[in-house]
Amino acid sequence: MAFIRKFETSSGKTGVQVCYKRQGKVVKTVHVGSAETEKGLEKLVKEAQSIIDKDKNPLFDLRQFDRK
């Protein structure tokens, strides 16, 4: 299981990490970055979500319906 962790850094910025849990314990942490503004934070959260989504397999393969 993976989740996005937001935290305050010592410099006052907001840090974003992707944390992976196994059996209730964090086993891996990927630091995405830190932001000073809401817009920057939003960008980092989207990037973190794309890291999580990269490891997922879709339920249905919809590529056959893509227009060429």
Residue, then its C-alpha position, 0 to 999 in steps of 0.5 A: m500500500a502506498f500513500i502521500r505524506k505531507f509534512e513541514t520541513s525545518s525551513g518552513k516549507t511543506g515536504v511531500q513523500v510517497c510512503y510504502k507500507r507493508q504489514g502496517k510498517v513503512v518499508k520505503t519512502v520516496h522524497v518528491g520535493s518541498a514547496e513554499t506555495e500552494k501551487g507548488l504543493e499541488k504540483l508535487v502532490k500530482e507528481a506523487q500521485s503519478i508515482i503511485d499510479k505508475d505501479k498500479n495495473p488497470l482493471f480494464d485495458l481500454r487502449q483498444f478504444d483509443r482513436k488513432 
